[in-house]
Amino acid sequence: MKPFENEAPGMLFGLPMPMAQAFGLRGEKIGDMHATVRMPRNELHTNSRGDVHGGALAVLLDCTLASAARAHAPVRFGVVTVDMALHFVAPCNGDVIGTATCERRGRSLCFVRGEARNVQGELLALATGTFKLVERAASA
């Protein structure tokens, strides 16, 4: 079994994250400066046309990029989003898969790029972001 396989709702790669539960995010892969997160389609997260709302895509990409920033030590670090740019490319009416790569990791800042695709592999959105690593307190 992979270390983060079958995580409880509200967990994302070893860290508690209520937003992950609210959007049904499931961590699929993390490591080597990369992360993959899936967001199942949820009627509550759609726009007036029935497509996945851009805000939901933003949540997915923020969480996926942040996960890539901490991919070297997933439970040691949390992150703070410093900035994120998002470009919407196409609508989606199903599950969405976010992938991200940490392009450069400094002592505290990470520069990450990612994308969201539907299950057929079609590009939906592109994102770049800067994230600050925050070491988490050791658990007792």
Backbone torsions as a table, in degrees:
resi	resn	phi	psi	omega
1	MET	NA	136.2	176.7
2	LYS	-70.7	152.8	-173.0
3	PRO	-59.0	-31.8	-176.6
4	PHE	-112.3	13.8	179.3
5	GLU	-69.0	140.6	178.3
6	ASN	59.5	41.5	176.5
7	GLU	-67.1	151.9	176.3
8	ALA	-66.4	151.1	174.2
9	PRO	-55.0	140.1	-178.8
10	GLY	90.6	0.6	174.8
11	MET	-112.6	141.2	175.6
12	LEU	-135.8	107.0	-178.1
13	PHE	50.7	50.3	172.2
14	GLY	89.2	-5.3	179.7
15	LEU	-115.6	140.1	176.8
16	PRO	-68.8	131.7	-178.9
17	MET	-148.7	95.4	-179.9
18	PRO	-54.6	-33.4	178.6
19	MET	-61.4	-35.9	177.8
20	ALA	-62.1	-38.7	178.5
21	GLN	-69.1	-43.2	-178.4
22	ALA	-60.0	-33.7	-179.0
23	PHE	-104.0	4.3	176.8
24	GLY	68.4	23.9	-176.8
25	LEU	-66.4	137.8	178.5
26	ARG	-128.1	119.4	175.9
27	GLY	-69.2	127.8	179.9
28	GLU	-104.7	-41.0	-179.5
29	LYS	-149.3	145.5	174.0
30	ILE	-151.2	144.7	177.4
31	GLY	137.2	161.7	179.2
32	ASP	51.6	42.9	176.0
33	MET	70.4	12.9	-177.2
34	HIS	-126.1	154.8	173.1
35	ALA	-147.3	147.5	175.2
36	THR	-131.6	128.8	-178.6
37	VAL	-132.9	136.9	179.1
38	ARG	-106.7	139.9	173.4
39	MET	-122.4	112.4	178.5
40	PRO	-71.2	149.3	177.4
41	ARG	-63.1	136.6	178.9
42	ASN	-136.3	123.4	-178.0
43	GLU	-53.5	-31.4	-179.6
44	LEU	-71.2	-12.4	-178.0
45	HIS	-111.7	29.6	-179.9
46	THR	-109.6	163.8	177.3
47	ASN	-94.8	-170.9	-176.4
48	SER	-66.4	-17.2	177.8
49	ARG	-92.1	-5.5	-178.0
50	GLY	88.2	4.4	176.4
51	ASP	-86.8	160.2	176.0
52	VAL	-59.5	128.2	-178.2
53	HIS	-66.8	144.3	177.9
54	GLY	-58.1	-32.6	177.3
55	GLY	-64.9	-36.0	176.8
56	ALA	-67.5	-39.7	176.0
57	LEU	-62.8	-37.3	178.5
58	ALA	-63.9	-41.6	177.3
59	VAL	-61.2	-48.4	179.8
60	LEU	-57.8	-48.8	-176.4
61	LEU	-69.6	-37.3	176.6
62	ASP	-60.2	-45.6	-179.5
63	CYS	-68.8	-36.5	-179.7
64	THR	-70.6	-45.9	178.2
65	LEU	-62.6	-43.3	178.3
66	ALA	-60.7	-39.1	178.2
67	SER	-64.1	-40.6	177.9
68	ALA	-64.2	-34.7	179.3
69	ALA	-63.6	-32.1	-178.8
70	ARG	-105.3	15.4	-175.0
71	ALA	-62.1	-24.2	-179.5
72	HIS	-73.6	-23.8	179.9
73	ALA	-154.8	73.6	-168.8
74	PRO	-55.6	-35.5	-178.3
75	VAL	-99.0	-9.6	178.8
76	ARG	-79.3	-33.8	-175.1
77	PHE	-120.1	141.2	161.4
78	GLY	-101.5	178.1	177.4
79	VAL	-139.1	157.5	172.6
80	VAL	-118.3	129.3	177.0
81	THR	-74.3	120.2	177.0
82	VAL	-85.8	-48.7	174.0
83	ASP	-156.7	158.7	177.5
84	MET	-152.0	133.0	174.1
85	ALA	-111.2	137.2	-174.9
86	LEU	-132.8	133.2	179.6
87	HIS	-124.2	118.4	179.6
88	PHE	-85.6	134.2	-174.4
89	VAL	-113.2	-41.1	-175.6
90	ALA	-154.1	156.2	176.9
91	PRO	-78.0	164.4	-179.8
92	CYS	-144.3	145.7	179.2
93	ASN	-128.7	27.2	-179.1
94	GLY	-150.4	-160.2	176.2
95	ASP	-60.8	151.8	179.2
96	VAL	-127.0	138.8	178.7
97	ILE	-116.4	121.4	177.0
98	GLY	-98.8	136.6	173.6
99	THR	-129.0	147.8	-179.3
100	ALA	-149.7	153.1	178.0
101	THR	-131.4	129.8	173.8
102	CYS	-80.6	110.6	-176.6
103	GLU	-77.9	-31.2	179.2
104	ARG	-155.0	130.6	178.1
105	ARG	-120.6	119.3	174.9
106	GLY	-97.3	-164.4	179.1
107	ARG	-65.0	-34.5	179.6
108	SER	-134.4	-24.6	-179.5
109	LEU	-105.4	141.1	178.2
110	CYS	-125.2	141.2	178.5
111	PHE	-114.1	121.7	-168.2
112	VAL	-130.8	145.7	172.7
113	ARG	-129.0	152.5	-179.2
114	GLY	-160.3	179.1	-179.9
115	GLU	-151.2	159.8	174.3
116	ALA	-118.8	136.0	179.1
117	ARG	-133.9	153.6	173.6
118	ASN	-79.4	176.7	-175.7
119	VAL	-69.0	-16.0	174.6
120	GLN	-84.3	-4.2	177.9
121	GLY	91.4	5.8	-179.7
122	GLU	-78.0	136.4	-178.3
123	LEU	-69.0	131.1	179.3
124	LEU	-112.0	-37.8	-176.4
125	ALA	-158.8	152.8	175.5
126	LEU	-120.8	147.2	179.7
127	ALA	-146.6	149.4	168.8
128	THR	-131.9	151.5	179.6
129	GLY	-158.6	160.0	174.7
130	THR	-116.5	132.5	-175.8
131	PHE	-131.8	139.5	177.5
132	LYS	-98.1	125.6	175.3
133	LEU	-73.1	136.8	178.3
134	VAL	-130.0	114.6	-180.0
135	GLU	-67.8	133.5	-178.7
136	ARG	-87.3	149.3	177.5
137	ALA	-65.7	141.7	176.9
138	ALA	-64.1	136.2	179.7
139	SER	-78.2	146.4	-176.5
140	ALA	-80.5	NA	NA
